[in-house]
Amino acid sequence: MSTPPVLPDDGFALPENVGPGSVWADRTGPRSLTGRNQRGVEIPIGKGEGEIDPGELLKLALIGCAGMSSDVNLSRRLGDDFALRLWAHGTADETENRYTAVAEEVQLPLEGLSEQEIAAVVKVFGRAVAAGCTVERTVVPGTPVTHRILGAEQESPS
């Protein structure tokens, strides 16, 4: 049996469009917010100690989506318990106050794999992210996002 969704219960009326997947953030102080989802998860947002800033959240959303989108396909190639670490680095244009690019780097256990097997992993990762990552499919029309599997010679297409 699933837990009923958590929704804010004070201060403001619920917007008409609230539904599955809706998130919200409440101001907790000057330039500080707490972001929440309907499963009860809270994320402190800001630039202070113990907070994550919106740019970091964007990059985490991209690599989180890439990791989740590729997980099933990579597990077929690398086994159910494979290790994975994803990094995201943003290149910012301070005058336009925007990221001009986000570079993702993927760390996978490639030791012992042949060049052909590594190429297959790179291809599988790229295809899975291109097909399944809603966040990247939303962001990419305006900001190039690249993926590099560290230890592999080629970038994965997306």
Secondary structure, 3 states (H helix, E strand, C coil): CCCCCCCCCCCCCCCCCCCCCCEEEEEEECCEEEEEECCCCEEEEECCCCCECHHHHHHHHHHHHHHHHHHHHHHHHHCCCCCCEEEEEEEEECCCCEEEEEEEEEECCCCCCCHHHHHHHHHHHHHHHHHHCHHHHHHCCCCCEEEEEECCCCEECC
